[in-house]
């Protein structure tokens, strides 16, 4: 019996051309949250950073680009590579956290919505292409996929474009060691509703928001440099608390989504997890497999881009998906019939996970 399914029919990305190696930070002056400057040798700080995060370089947007530009380029890539008519889109959802932040005036610009700006740049005339933004921390793109799944499943829509993008290089404190984590980029996915007698597409999903105790483990605040006189606010985080939260809660939430699909970890071919921190991601996956009685996991099931792309927030998972689907990651492929998990964790604190079966 045929049922309405939600399937991916197009993907795209924009990876900024500007490559920033770790050596870029050799002359940075870092302070702790109390305003005391670190006296540790800078090379030692960077070596320890690489050991923990796995990041060796990252990509930053050029000064003439803002987040809506990156999102537009990712959307354009998805539309052109799939051959889909932009006028056929029912929804454009742009998941981000900081809006457009110009390089020379680092203040958030949210009006009009970034999704509206992307629709404008794409030249879409159709007034029934509804465009809106979704701020949900790093899991925003995954949540946009879940939103779209319901729109498409209801019969009210046929196609949706979901973009995830941010320019974290514009909102980090140059005097905070965490500045070395952040990167820029955008990824885009087109979902379509199809009638099929096969159990394909989005099979299940799960989400949670823990705000009572964890809402402000990522927040905006002034520079750690007590002598800094600017009025900007920067992204701050309690790294250790975030690490512990993720290890405690992400594995169970991902398992919940797999259980909802009536599957087990043995059925999963790829896990595409938010590229936040290599050490943290590996620990999360290790705990997930332990929930199923496994002491280890096959590394090829969990592709990683963080070493060369850094943490680009909402963009990490859709960028990773597009790289694999377009055969641009050595040793990685997603085949028809494969089961993949798309999962993220971030500000809120929010976690989400989607189980998806590639149509055969």
SEVOGU-388483 format. One record per residue (C-alpha): x, y, z; residue in three letters; residue number from 1. Coordinates in Angstrom, 1 decimal, padded with zeros to 4 digits. Example, Ala and Ser with C-alpha at 12.3 -4.5 7.8 and 13.67 -1.06 7.14 Angstrom:
SEVOGU-388483
+--------+--------+--------+-----+-----+
:      X :      Y :      Z :  aa :   i :
+--------+--------+--------+-----+-----+
:  012.3 : -004.5 :  007.8 : Ala :   1 :
:  013.7 : -001.1 :  007.1 : Ser :   2 :
+--------+--------+--------+-----+-----+
***
This chain:
SEVOGU-388483
+--------+--------+--------+-----+-----+
:      X :      Y :      Z :  aa :   i :
+--------+--------+--------+-----+-----+
:  000.0 :  000.0 :  000.0 : Unk :   1 :
:  001.4 :  003.4 : -001.0 : Unk :   2 :
:  002.0 :  006.0 :  001.7 : Unk :   3 :
:  003.3 :  009.5 :  001.7 : Unk :   4 :
:  007.1 :  009.5 :  002.3 : Unk :   5 :
:  009.6 :  012.3 :  002.8 : Unk :   6 :
:  012.7 :  011.8 :  000.8 : Unk :   7 :
:  015.9 :  013.9 :  000.0 : Unk :   8 :
:  016.0 :  014.8 : -003.7 : Unk :   9 :
:  018.8 :  017.4 : -003.6 : Unk :  10 :
:  021.7 :  018.5 : -001.6 : Unk :  11 :
:  024.2 :  021.4 : -001.8 : Unk :  12 :
:  026.9 :  023.2 :  000.2 : Unk :  13 :
:  029.1 :  026.2 :  000.2 : Unk :  14 :
:  032.5 :  025.8 :  001.8 : Unk :  15 :
:  034.3 :  029.2 :  002.0 : Unk :  16 :
:  037.5 :  029.5 :  000.1 : Unk :  17 :
:  039.4 :  031.2 :  002.9 : Unk :  18 :
:  041.5 :  028.6 :  004.7 : Unk :  19 :
:  042.6 :  029.5 :  008.2 : Unk :  20 :
:  045.3 :  027.2 :  009.7 : Unk :  21 :
:  046.0 :  026.9 :  013.4 : Unk :  22 :
:  049.2 :  029.0 :  012.9 : Unk :  23 :
:  046.8 :  032.0 :  012.4 : Unk :  24 :
:  046.4 :  032.0 :  016.2 : Unk :  25 :
:  050.1 :  032.0 :  017.1 : Unk :  26 :
:  050.1 :  035.6 :  018.1 : Unk :  27 :
:  046.7 :  035.7 :  019.7 : Unk :  28 :
:  046.4 :  037.0 :  023.3 : Unk :  29 :
:  044.0 :  034.7 :  025.2 : Unk :  30 :
:  042.4 :  035.4 :  028.6 : Unk :  31 :
:  040.3 :  033.3 :  030.9 : Unk :  32 :
:  036.8 :  034.3 :  032.0 : Unk :  33 :
:  038.2 :  036.2 :  035.0 : Unk :  34 :
:  040.2 :  038.4 :  032.7 : Unk :  35 :
:  043.6 :  036.9 :  033.5 : Unk :  36 :
:  045.9 :  036.4 :  030.5 : Unk :  37 :
:  047.1 :  032.8 :  029.9 : Unk :  38 :
:  050.9 :  032.6 :  030.4 : Unk :  39 :
:  051.2 :  029.1 :  028.7 : Unk :  40 :
:  053.3 :  029.1 :  025.6 : Unk :  41 :
:  051.1 :  029.7 :  022.5 : Unk :  42 :
:  052.4 :  026.7 :  020.7 : Unk :  43 :
:  051.5 :  024.5 :  023.6 : Unk :  44 :
:  048.0 :  025.9 :  023.7 : Unk :  45 :
:  047.5 :  025.1 :  020.1 : Unk :  46 :
:  048.9 :  021.6 :  020.4 : Unk :  47 :
:  046.5 :  020.9 :  023.3 : Unk :  48 :
:  043.7 :  022.3 :  021.2 : Unk :  49 :
:  044.4 :  020.0 :  018.3 : Unk :  50 :
:  044.6 :  017.0 :  020.6 : Unk :  51 :
:  041.1 :  017.7 :  022.1 : Unk :  52 :
:  039.2 :  019.0 :  019.1 : Unk :  53 :
:  041.0 :  017.4 :  016.1 : Unk :  54 :
:  040.9 :  020.8 :  014.3 : Unk :  55 :
:  043.9 :  021.7 :  012.2 : Unk :  56 :
:  042.3 :  024.3 :  010.0 : Unk :  57 :
:  038.9 :  025.9 :  009.4 : Unk :  58 :
:  037.1 :  028.0 :  006.7 : Unk :  59 :
:  036.0 :  031.6 :  007.1 : Unk :  60 :
:  033.9 :  033.7 :  004.8 : Unk :  61 :
:  035.5 :  036.6 :  003.0 : Unk :  62 :
:  034.8 :  040.1 :  004.2 : Unk :  63 :
:  032.3 :  040.8 :  001.5 : Unk :  64 :
:  030.1 :  037.7 :  002.5 : Unk :  65 :
:  027.4 :  037.3 :  005.1 : Unk :  66 :
:  025.5 :  034.2 :  006.2 : Unk :  67 :
:  022.6 :  034.8 :  003.7 : Unk :  68 :
:  025.2 :  034.8 :  000.9 : Unk :  69 :
:  026.6 :  031.4 :  002.0 : Unk :  70 :
:  023.1 :  030.0 :  002.4 : Unk :  71 :
:  022.1 :  031.3 : -001.1 : Unk :  72 :
:  025.2 :  029.6 : -002.6 : Unk :  73 :
:  024.4 :  026.3 : -000.9 : Unk :  74 :
:  020.8 :  026.5 : -002.0 : Unk :  75 :
:  021.8 :  027.3 : -005.5 : Unk :  76 :
:  024.1 :  024.3 : -005.5 : Unk :  77 :
:  021.3 :  022.0 : -004.3 : Unk :  78 :
:  018.8 :  023.3 : -006.9 : Unk :  79 :
:  021.3 :  023.2 : -009.8 : Unk :  80 :
:  022.7 :  019.7 : -009.0 : Unk :  81 :
:  019.2 :  018.3 : -008.6 : Unk :  82 :
:  017.6 :  020.1 : -011.6 : Unk :  83 :
:  014.7 :  021.2 : -009.4 : Unk :  84 :
:  012.8 :  024.4 : -010.4 : Unk :  85 :
:  013.0 :  027.0 : -007.5 : Unk :  86 :
:  009.5 :  028.1 : -008.2 : Unk :  87 :
:  008.3 :  024.6 : -007.2 : Unk :  88 :
:  009.4 :  025.1 : -003.6 : Unk :  89 :
:  006.7 :  025.3 : -001.0 : Unk :  90 :
:  009.0 :  026.2 :  001.9 : Unk :  91 :
:  012.5 :  027.7 :  002.4 : Unk :  92 :
:  013.7 :  027.3 :  006.0 : Unk :  93 :
:  017.0 :  028.9 :  007.0 : Unk :  94 :
:  018.4 :  027.5 :  010.2 : Unk :  95 :
:  021.0 :  029.8 :  011.7 : Unk :  96 :
:  021.8 :  031.6 :  015.0 : Unk :  97 :
:  023.3 :  035.0 :  014.3 : Unk :  98 :
:  021.7 :  036.4 :  011.2 : Unk :  99 :
:  023.9 :  038.4 :  008.8 : Unk : 100 :
:  026.9 :  039.8 :  010.6 : Unk : 101 :
:  029.0 :  042.1 :  008.4 : Unk : 102 :
:  032.7 :  041.9 :  008.7 : Unk : 103 :
:  033.2 :  045.6 :  009.4 : Unk : 104 :
:  030.1 :  046.1 :  011.6 : Unk : 105 :
:  029.7 :  043.1 :  013.8 : Unk : 106 :
:  026.1 :  043.5 :  014.8 : Unk : 107 :
:  023.3 :  041.0 :  014.0 : Unk : 108 :
:  021.0 :  041.9 :  011.1 : Unk : 109 :
:  017.8 :  039.8 :  011.1 : Unk : 110 :
:  015.4 :  041.9 :  009.1 : Unk : 111 :
:  014.3 :  040.7 :  006.6 : Unk : 112 :
:  014.7 :  037.0 :  007.5 : Unk : 113 :
:  017.7 :  035.2 :  006.0 : Unk : 114 :
:  015.3 :  032.8 :  004.3 : Unk : 115 :
:  013.6 :  035.8 :  002.6 : Unk : 116 :
:  017.0 :  037.1 :  001.5 : Unk : 117 :
:  017.8 :  033.7 :  000.0 : Unk : 118 :
:  014.4 :  033.6 : -001.8 : Unk : 119 :
:  015.1 :  037.1 : -003.2 : Unk : 120 :
:  018.6 :  036.1 : -004.3 : Unk : 121 :
:  017.2 :  033.0 : -006.1 : Unk : 122 :
:  014.7 :  035.2 : -007.9 : Unk : 123 :
:  011.7 :  033.2 : -006.9 : Unk : 124 :
:  008.4 :  034.9 : -007.8 : Unk : 125 :
:  006.0 :  032.3 : -006.3 : Unk : 126 :
:  004.3 :  034.0 : -003.3 : Unk : 127 :
:  003.4 :  030.5 : -002.0 : Unk : 128 :
:  007.0 :  029.7 : -001.4 : Unk : 129 :
:  007.0 :  030.4 :  002.4 : Unk : 130 :
:  010.3 :  031.6 :  003.8 : Unk : 131 :
:  011.2 :  031.7 :  007.4 : Unk : 132 :
:  014.2 :  031.4 :  009.8 : Unk : 133 :
:  014.8 :  028.8 :  012.5 : Unk : 134 :
:  017.2 :  029.6 :  015.4 : Unk : 135 :
:  017.7 :  026.4 :  017.3 : Unk : 136 :
:  021.4 :  026.3 :  018.1 : Unk : 137 :
:  023.6 :  023.9 :  016.1 : Unk : 138 :
:  020.8 :  021.4 :  015.7 : Unk : 139 :
:  018.8 :  023.9 :  013.7 : Unk : 140 :
:  019.2 :  022.2 :  010.3 : Unk : 141 :
:  018.1 :  018.9 :  011.7 : Unk : 142 :
:  015.1 :  020.5 :  013.3 : Unk : 143 :
:  014.3 :  022.3 :  010.0 : Unk : 144 :
:  014.2 :  018.8 :  008.4 : Unk : 145 :
:  011.8 :  017.7 :  011.0 : Unk : 146 :
:  009.6 :  020.7 :  010.5 : Unk : 147 :
:  009.5 :  020.1 :  006.7 : Unk : 148 :
:  008.8 :  016.4 :  007.2 : Unk : 149 :
:  005.5 :  017.4 :  008.9 : Unk : 150 :
:  004.6 :  019.9 :  006.3 : Unk : 151 :
:  005.1 :  017.4 :  003.5 : Unk : 152 :
:  003.5 :  014.5 :  005.4 : Unk : 153 :
:  000.3 :  016.6 :  005.9 : Unk : 154 :
: -000.3 :  016.9 :  002.2 : Unk : 155 :
: -000.1 :  020.7 :  002.4 : Unk : 156 :
:  003.3 :  020.9 :  000.6 : Unk : 157 :
:  005.3 :  019.0 : -002.0 : Unk : 158 :
:  008.9 :  020.4 : -001.6 : Unk : 159 :
:  011.0 :  022.2 :  001.0 : Unk : 160 :
:  014.5 :  023.6 :  000.9 : Unk : 161 :
:  016.2 :  023.5 :  004.3 : Unk : 162 :
:  019.4 :  025.5 :  004.8 : Unk : 163 :
:  021.8 :  025.4 :  007.7 : Unk : 164 :
:  024.5 :  028.1 :  007.8 : Unk : 165 :
:  026.4 :  030.5 :  010.1 : Unk : 166 :
:  029.4 :  032.8 :  010.1 : Unk : 167 :
:  030.9 :  032.0 :  013.5 : Unk : 168 :
:  034.0 :  033.9 :  012.6 : Unk : 169 :
:  032.1 :  037.1 :  013.1 : Unk : 170 :
:  030.9 :  036.4 :  016.6 : Unk : 171 :
:  033.8 :  034.8 :  018.5 : Unk : 172 :
:  035.9 :  036.7 :  021.0 : Unk : 173 :
:  039.5 :  036.9 :  019.6 : Unk : 174 :
:  040.8 :  036.8 :  023.2 : Unk : 175 :
:  039.0 :  033.5 :  024.0 : Unk : 176 :
:  040.7 :  030.2 :  023.3 : Unk : 177 :
:  037.4 :  028.8 :  022.0 : Unk : 178 :
:  037.8 :  031.1 :  019.1 : Unk : 179 :
:  039.9 :  028.5 :  017.4 : Unk : 180 :
:  037.0 :  026.1 :  017.2 : Unk : 181 :
:  034.7 :  028.3 :  015.1 : Unk : 182 :
:  034.2 :  028.2 :  011.3 : Unk : 183 :
:  031.8 :  029.4 :  008.6 : Unk : 184 :
:  029.8 :  027.5 :  006.0 : Unk : 185 :
:  026.4 :  026.5 :  004.7 : Unk : 186 :
:  024.6 :  023.3 :  003.6 : Unk : 187 :
:  021.2 :  022.8 :  002.0 : Unk : 188 :
:  018.8 :  019.9 :  001.4 : Unk : 189 :
:  015.7 :  019.6 : -000.7 : Unk : 190 :
:  013.0 :  017.3 :  000.7 : Unk : 191 :
:  010.1 :  016.1 : -001.4 : Unk : 192 :
:  006.9 :  014.2 : -000.6 : Unk : 193 :
:  006.4 :  011.0 : -002.7 : Unk : 194 :
:  003.9 :  008.2 : -002.7 : Unk : 195 :
:  005.6 :  004.9 : -002.2 : Unk : 196 :
:  004.9 :  001.4 : -001.1 : Unk : 197 :
:  008.5 :  001.2 :  000.2 : Unk : 198 :
:  009.5 :  002.3 :  003.7 : Unk : 199 :
:  012.0 :  005.0 :  002.5 : Unk : 200 :
:  012.9 :  008.5 :  003.5 : Unk : 201 :
:  012.5 :  009.8 :  007.1 : Unk : 202 :
:  011.6 :  006.8 :  009.2 : Unk : 203 :
:  011.7 :  008.4 :  012.7 : Unk : 204 :
:  013.1 :  011.3 :  014.7 : Unk : 205 :
:  013.6 :  012.5 :  018.3 : Unk : 206 :
:  014.3 :  015.9 :  019.9 : Unk : 207 :
:  014.8 :  017.2 :  023.4 : Unk : 208 :
:  015.4 :  020.7 :  025.0 : Unk : 209 :
:  017.0 :  020.9 :  028.4 : Unk : 210 :
:  016.6 :  024.5 :  029.5 : Unk : 211 :
:  016.0 :  024.4 :  033.3 : Unk : 212 :
:  019.6 :  023.8 :  034.2 : Unk : 213 :
:  021.4 :  024.0 :  030.8 : Unk : 214 :
:  019.9 :  027.0 :  028.9 : Unk : 215 :
:  022.9 :  029.3 :  029.5 : Unk : 216 :
:  025.9 :  026.9 :  028.8 : Unk : 217 :
:  026.2 :  028.8 :  025.5 : Unk : 218 :
:  025.5 :  032.5 :  025.7 : Unk : 219 :
:  026.5 :  035.9 :  024.5 : Unk : 220 :
:  028.8 :  038.2 :  026.5 : Unk : 221 :
:  031.6 :  040.7 :  026.4 : Unk : 222 :
:  035.2 :  040.0 :  025.6 : Unk : 223 :
:  037.4 :  038.2 :  028.1 : Unk : 224 :
:  040.0 :  040.9 :  027.6 : Unk : 225 :
:  039.4 :  043.5 :  030.4 : Unk : 226 :
:  041.0 :  046.2 :  028.3 : Unk : 227 :
:  038.8 :  045.7 :  025.3 : Unk : 228 :
:  036.6 :  048.8 :  024.7 : Unk : 229 :
:  034.3 :  047.6 :  021.9 : Unk : 230 :
:  030.6 :  047.1 :  022.6 : Unk : 231 :
:  030.3 :  043.8 :  020.7 : Unk : 232 :
:  029.0 :  040.7 :  022.5 : Unk : 233 :
:  030.6 :  037.3 :  021.7 : Unk : 234 :
:  029.7 :  033.6 :  021.8 : Unk : 235 :
:  030.7 :  032.0 :  025.1 : Unk : 236 :
:  030.5 :  028.5 :  026.3 : Unk : 237 :
:  031.2 :  026.3 :  029.3 : Unk : 238 :
:  033.1 :  023.7 :  027.4 : Unk : 239 :
:  033.4 :  021.1 :  030.2 : Unk : 240 :
:  029.7 :  021.3 :  031.1 : Unk : 241 :
:  028.7 :  021.0 :  027.4 : Unk : 242 :
:  030.9 :  018.0 :  027.0 : Unk : 243 :
:  029.4 :  016.2 :  030.0 : Unk : 244 :
:  025.9 :  017.1 :  028.9 : Unk : 245 :
:  026.4 :  015.7 :  025.4 : Unk : 246 :
:  028.0 :  012.5 :  026.7 : Unk : 247 :
:  025.1 :  012.0 :  029.1 : Unk : 248 :
:  022.2 :  012.8 :  026.8 : Unk : 249 :
:  023.0 :  012.5 :  023.1 : Unk : 250 :
:  023.6 :  008.7 :  023.0 : Unk : 251 :
:  020.2 :  008.0 :  024.5 : Unk : 252 :
:  018.4 :  010.5 :  022.3 : Unk : 253 :
:  019.9 :  008.9 :  019.2 : Unk : 254 :
:  019.0 :  005.5 :  020.4 : Unk : 255 :
:  015.4 :  006.7 :  020.9 : Unk : 256 :
:  015.2 :  007.7 :  017.3 : Unk : 257 :
:  016.6 :  004.4 :  016.1 : Unk : 258 :
:  014.2 :  002.5 :  018.4 : Unk : 259 :
:  011.3 :  004.5 :  017.0 : Unk : 260 :
:  012.2 :  003.3 :  013.6 : Unk : 261 :
:  012.1 : -000.3 :  014.8 : Unk : 262 :
:  015.8 : -000.7 :  014.1 : Unk : 263 :
:  019.1 : -001.4 :  015.9 : Unk : 264 :
:  022.6 :  000.1 :  015.6 : Unk : 265 :
:  023.5 : -002.9 :  013.5 : Unk : 266 :
:  021.1 : -001.7 :  010.8 : Unk : 267 :
:  022.7 :  001.8 :  010.7 : Unk : 268 :
:  025.2 :  002.3 :  007.8 : Unk : 269 :
:  026.3 :  005.9 :  008.6 : Unk : 270 :
:  026.0 :  008.3 :  011.5 : Unk : 271 :
:  026.4 :  011.9 :  010.5 : Unk : 272 :
:  026.9 :  013.8 :  013.8 : Unk : 273 :
:  027.4 :  017.5 :  014.4 : Unk : 274 :
:  031.1 :  018.3 :  014.0 : Unk : 275 :
:  031.6 :  020.0 :  017.3 : Unk : 276 :
:  034.7 :  018.5 :  018.8 : Unk : 277 :
:  036.4 :  015.3 :  017.6 : Unk : 278 :
:  037.1 :  013.9 :  021.1 : Unk : 279 :
:  033.5 :  014.6 :  022.2 : Unk : 280 :
:  031.9 :  013.1 :  019.1 : Unk : 281 :
:  034.0 :  009.9 :  019.4 : Unk : 282 :
:  033.0 :  009.6 :  023.0 : Unk : 283 :
:  029.3 :  010.1 :  022.1 : Unk : 284 :
:  029.4 :  007.4 :  019.5 : Unk : 285 :
:  031.3 :  005.1 :  021.8 : Unk : 286 :
:  028.6 :  005.4 :  024.4 : Unk : 287 :
:  025.8 :  005.0 :  021.8 : Unk : 288 :
:  027.3 :  001.6 :  020.7 : Unk : 289 :
:  027.7 :  000.6 :  024.3 : Unk : 290 :
:  023.9 :  001.0 :  024.7 : Unk : 291 :
:  023.6 : -001.8 :  022.2 : Unk : 292 :
:  026.2 : -004.0 :  023.9 : Unk : 293 :
:  029.2 : -003.1 :  021.7 : Unk : 294 :
:  032.5 : -002.1 :  023.2 : Unk : 295 :
:  033.8 : -000.5 :  020.0 : Unk : 296 :
:  032.5 :  000.9 :  016.7 : Unk : 297 :
:  033.6 :  000.9 :  013.1 : Unk : 298 :
:  035.2 :  004.3 :  012.4 : Unk : 299 :
:  034.1 :  004.3 :  008.8 : Unk : 300 :
:  030.5 :  004.5 :  010.0 : Unk : 301 :
:  031.1 :  007.9 :  011.4 : Unk : 302 :
:  032.7 :  010.3 :  008.8 : Unk : 303 :
:  034.3 :  013.4 :  010.2 : Unk : 304 :
:  035.2 :  016.8 :  008.6 : Unk : 305 :
:  036.1 :  018.7 :  011.7 : Unk : 306 :
:  039.9 :  018.4 :  011.1 : Unk : 307 :
:  039.7 :  020.7 :  008.0 : Unk : 308 :
:  036.4 :  022.5 :  008.2 : Unk : 309 :
:  036.2 :  023.2 :  012.0 : Unk : 310 :
:  032.9 :  023.7 :  013.7 : Unk : 311 :
:  030.6 :  025.6 :  011.4 : Unk : 312 :
:  027.5 :  025.3 :  013.7 : Unk : 313 :
:  024.3 :  024.5 :  011.8 : Unk : 314 :
:  026.2 :  023.8 :  008.6 : Unk : 315 :
:  028.2 :  020.8 :  009.7 : Unk : 316 :
:  025.7 :  018.0 :  009.1 : Unk : 317 :
:  024.2 :  019.1 :  005.8 : Unk : 318 :
:  027.7 :  019.9 :  004.4 : Unk : 319 :
:  028.9 :  016.5 :  005.5 : Unk : 320 :
:  025.9 :  014.8 :  003.8 : Unk : 321 :
:  026.5 :  016.6 :  000.5 : Unk : 322 :
:  030.2 :  015.8 :  000.5 : Unk : 323 :
:  029.5 :  012.1 :  000.8 : Unk : 324 :
:  026.5 :  012.0 : -001.6 : Unk : 325 :
:  028.6 :  013.8 : -004.3 : Unk : 326 :
:  031.6 :  011.4 : -003.7 : Unk : 327 :
:  033.8 :  014.1 : -002.4 : Unk : 328 :
:  035.0 :  012.3 :  000.7 : Unk : 329 :
:  037.6 :  009.6 :  000.1 : Unk : 330 :
:  036.5 :  006.2 :  001.5 : Unk : 331 :
:  032.9 :  007.3 :  002.1 : Unk : 332 :
:  029.7 :  006.6 :  000.2 : Unk : 333 :
:  026.0 :  006.4 :  000.9 : Unk : 334 :
:  024.2 :  003.8 : -001.2 : Unk : 335 :
:  020.6 :  003.2 : -002.1 : Unk : 336 :
:  018.9 :  001.2 :  000.8 : Unk : 337 :
:  021.4 :  002.6 :  003.4 : Unk : 338 :
:  020.1 :  003.7 :  006.8 : Unk : 339 :
:  021.7 :  006.9 :  008.0 : Unk : 340 :
:  021.4 :  008.9 :  011.2 : Unk : 341 :
:  021.6 :  012.7 :  011.2 : Unk : 342 :
:  022.2 :  014.0 :  014.8 : Unk : 343 :
:  023.2 :  017.3 :  016.5 : Unk : 344 :
:  023.6 :  018.9 :  019.8 : Unk : 345 :
:  023.9 :  022.6 :  020.7 : Unk : 346 :
:  022.7 :  025.8 :  022.3 : Unk : 347 :
:  019.4 :  025.6 :  024.1 : Unk : 348 :
:  020.5 :  023.0 :  025.1 : Unk : 349 :
:  019.0 :  021.1 :  022.3 : Unk : 350 :
:  019.5 :  017.6 :  020.8 : Unk : 351 :
:  017.9 :  016.0 :  017.8 : Unk : 352 :
:  018.2 :  012.9 :  015.6 : Unk : 353 :
:  016.7 :  011.7 :  012.4 : Unk : 354 :
:  016.7 :  008.1 :  011.0 : Unk : 355 :
:  016.6 :  008.1 :  007.2 : Unk : 356 :
:  016.5 :  005.3 :  004.6 : Unk : 357 :
:  017.9 :  006.1 :  001.2 : Unk : 358 :
:  015.4 :  005.1 : -001.5 : Unk : 359 :
:  016.4 :  002.1 : -003.6 : Unk : 360 :
+--------+--------+--------+-----+-----+
***
